[in-house]
Amino acid sequence: MGMSPKQAAAVVAVVVVLSVLIAVSVLKQQQKERPPSPSTSTTPFDGGPAVSSPAAAAASSYYSGWLPAKATWYGAPNGAGPYDNGGACGFKHTNHYPFSSMTSCGNQPIFKDGKGCGACYQIRCLKINHPACSGNPQTVMITDMNYYPVATYHFDLSGTAFGSLADWGLNDKLRHAGIIDMQFRRVPCNLPGLFINFHVEHGSNPNYLAVLIEYADKDGTVAQVDLMEANSGYWAPMHESWGDIWRMDSYRPLKGPFSFRVRSDFGKVVVANDVIPANWQPNTDYRSYVQFS
C-alpha cells in the first residue's frame, strides 16, 4: 500500500532536517579541529603582532592605513586625562615627557587587556567630521582603558589630545562637540633620549616582585617579560598583573640582582642585565641602558 502525499511530504521533511543536523555537526567538528588563523593568534614569534580579533589585528598593523573611529575626551580641557595623571596602564606623570598629556584610553581592540599599553597612534579629524577639525595628524600614546566604547574603535582622549585636532584657536569649539568621528593608524613611537625603565611597585617584597615597565620605544608595547635571578641561568616567565605591570610570585625569597628579557607585540626582544640590584627598594625606578630600535 503506497504512502499518501501528506505522508511522503512528512518523510521528505524528516530527511531534510536530519541532513541539516548532520551537516551542522560535521561543520562544528571541523571548526574544533581547524588550527587558529593568523588573525586570532596570541603568541606569535615570527615578528607579527599579538592580536585577539580581526579588529585588533587591523588596529595593530603599521600598514592598515587610516581606519575610522569615534573620539571623545575626559579630564581637564588641557589635562592628561585622569586627574591623577595615571591610568589603567600603570604609567605615572602622564602630563610630563614622554607622554606630554598626549594620551588616550583605548577600547579592547586597542587596549588589548593591557598588551596595547604604550602603543602610539596618529589621529586626525577632517572638516567633514567637524568644521573645527584641522586634518593635521597628531600622535597619542595609549595609557588607559576605555570601559564604555560607542564604536568598534573608540579613543577617549585627554583634553589636550582632543583639542590638538582642531585648527588654531578652535580647540575649545572642538571640545564642545564632545564626540566626533575621526581616523587613526598605528605608528612607531619616538622617544628620543629614553631607555626602558623598570619601576618596582609599592608592596613588592622578597617573595613578590611587581615591576612597571615603561618608556618602550618604537613598538611601545610589552607583550611578555621574563626574569632571571642572580646566577640562576634560567629565564622564568613573569605574569601580567595589570596594564604594563608584571609580577613574579615565589614560595622562597627571590635573589637579586635581576635581569629582564622584554618582548614587544611585534616580537622584538631586548635584555636588561642586572638592572635591579640585590638591595632593591619598592617604589623605586631602575633605568636600563637598553631600548627597542
N, C-alpha and C positions, 0 to 999 in steps of 0.2 A: 504494500500500500504506500503510495507516494506521499511526500510532505505537501502540506498546503502552502500557498505563497507566504502567509504570515510566519509559518514555521521555518521556511527556507530563509526568510529575511532575518529571523532571530539567530539562526546558525551563523549566517554571514557576519552579523554584528559581533557575536562572541569571538569568531575567528579574528576579526579586525582588532578588537580590544586586546586579545591575547598577543597578537603580533606587536602592537604598540608597547605593551608591558615588557615583552622580551627585548625589543629594541632599546627601550629606556634602560633596562638592566645591563645590557651589553655596553651601552654608552657610559654608564656610571662606572663600570669595571675598567673600561679603557682610560677614563679620566683618573682613576685611582692609580693605574699602572704608569701613566704618562709622566715623565720627569718634568719638574717645573721649567717654565720657559725663562729665557734670559730676563724678561721684564719683571719677573717676580723673584729672582734670586736675591738672597740676603747675605751671601757670603762669597762675593767674587774675589778672586785673587789674580785676575787677568788684566787689572788696570781699569776695569769699569766700575761705576758707582754702585754702592749697595742701595737697592731700592725695594719697595714693598708693593708697588702697584704701577700700572701704566701711567697714572697721573704723576706719581713720584718720579718715575723714570724720565718723563718729559721735563719736569722741573729740575732734575739733577744734571741734565746734559748741558754742556757748554755750546752745543751745536743745534739746539732746538729752534733757534730764532725767537722772535717776540711771541709771548703767549699772553692771552687775555686773563685779567684778574680783577678783583674788587679791592679797593683800598679804603680803609678807614683810619682814624688816628685816635690816640689816647694820651692821657697825662697832660702836662703843661703845654701850651701852644709852642713854646720854644724849648721844650724839655727833651729828655732822652727816653720818654715812655713812662716806665714805673717811677713813682716818686722817690723810691729808694735807689734809683739808678742801677737796678739789678735786673732780675727776670728769671724765667724758668730754666735758662741755660746755666745759671750759677755765676755768670760773669758779674764783676763788680765795677763801679765807677764808669758806667757806660756813657756818661757825659764827658769823659776825658778821652784822649788819644789811646788806642786807635779807633775807638767807636765814634767819638766826637758827636754823640747824640744822633747819628745817622743810623738808627736801629729799627728793627721791626719784629713783631710777632709773626709767626707763620702757622698756618693750619697744618694738618697732618701730612699732606704730600710734600710740605716744605720743611716742617719741624722734624718729622720722621722719628718720633719718640726720643728726641734729643740728638739723633745722629745728624740732624741738619744744623745744629748749633754752630755758629761761626761761619757758615756759608755766606757768600756775597752775591748780591743780585743787582743788576741795573734795573731801574724802574723809570717809567715815563708816563705822562698822560698828554693827550693831544687836544687840540681845540674842539674836536668833535666830541670829546669826553666832557669838557667843561671850558667855557670861554677864558678862564684864568690860567689854563694849562699852558706851559711853555713848550712842551715837546722835547725838552732837553733831558737826556738821561742823567740820572743821579744814582749813586751806589749806596746800598744799605747792607747791613750785616744782621743775620738772624740771631737774636738774643733772647727771645721769649716765645711762649706758646699761645696761639690763638684758639681758645676753647669754644668759641661760638661763631664758626665760619658761616658766611652767607653765599659762598660760591665754591667751586672746585678749588680755586686758588684765591686765598684771601690774605692780604698783607694788612695787618693792623699796625700802622706806622707810628713812630714817635711824632709829636707835633712838629719837630724840626724837619724830619724827613718829608712829611706830608706837605708842609709849606714850601719845601725846596722844589717841588714840582711846578710851582707857579711862575708866571712872568714876574719880572722885577716889580716890587711894590704891591703885588696882588696875593701875597701869601695868606693874609687873613681872609680875603674873599674866598680863596680856595678852601681853606679850613672850614669856613662857614657852610660849605656844601655837605660836610660830614662824611659822605660816602660817594665815591666816584669809580668809574671804570678806568682801568689803566692797563699797561703792558709791562711784562718783566722778562728777563732772561738771566740765567746763571753766568757769572763771570768769575775769573780768578781774583782772590783777594790781593791787595797790595799794601803790605805793612812794613815799609822800609824802616830799618834800624831796630827791629824787634826779633828776638829769639823766642822759642816756645818756653812758656813759664809754667812751673809746677807749684801750685798753691796748696799746702797742706791745710785741710779744713779743720775748723774747730770741732772738738770731740774725738779727734784721732788719738789713739793710744797704742801701746806696744802690740796689741792683738787686733787692732782695727786701724787701717790706714785709708783715709779718703783724700783724694787729690783732684783739684780742679786743674784742667789742662786748658790753657788759653794762649792766644796770640799765634795760632797756627796760620801760616801764610798760604797763599795760592789756593789749594782746595778749601782751606779754612776749617775743615771738619775733622772730627776724631771718630773713627769707626771701631777701632779696637786698641786696647792698651795691654801690654804685658809687663810684668815686673820681675826683676832679678834681684834677689837678696845678695848680701856680701858673700863672695866666694862660693856661691851655690852652683854657678854654671848652668842654671835652669831658669827658663822663662815661664813664669806662671801667669795665666790669663787673669786679668782683673775683671770685675763686674761693673757695668754701668749702674751707678746709683740713681742719678737723675741728671738731666741736662748733660753738661760736659764734666761731671764729677764721677770719678771712677774709684772703686774701693777694693780693698783686699781684707778679707776676714781670715783670722788664723787662730787655731787652737793653742798655739805657742807664740811667744814673743817674736816678732819679726826683727831681722837683723840687718841694719844698715851698714854702709851706705847702699842706697837703692838706685838701680838703673832702670830705665823705662824704654820700651820699644813701642812706638806710636805709629798707627796706620791710618791714613786718610780714607775717605769713601771711594777714592779712585785708585786705591791700592798702593799709594806711595808710603814708604816706611822710613822713619828716622829713629836713631838710637841715641839716647842721652845717658852716658855712662856716669855712674856715681853722682848723680845730680842732687840727690837728697842725702845729706851726711848722716852718719851714725847718731849724732846728737841732735837730730831734728826736733823742731818745736811745732806744735799746732798753730794755726793762723799765721803762717809764715810763707813768704814767697821764696822759691828757689829757681833762679834763672838758669837756663841751659845755654849752650852755645851751638844748638842745632836748630835747623829750620827746614821746612819743605821748600823746594826750589824747582 
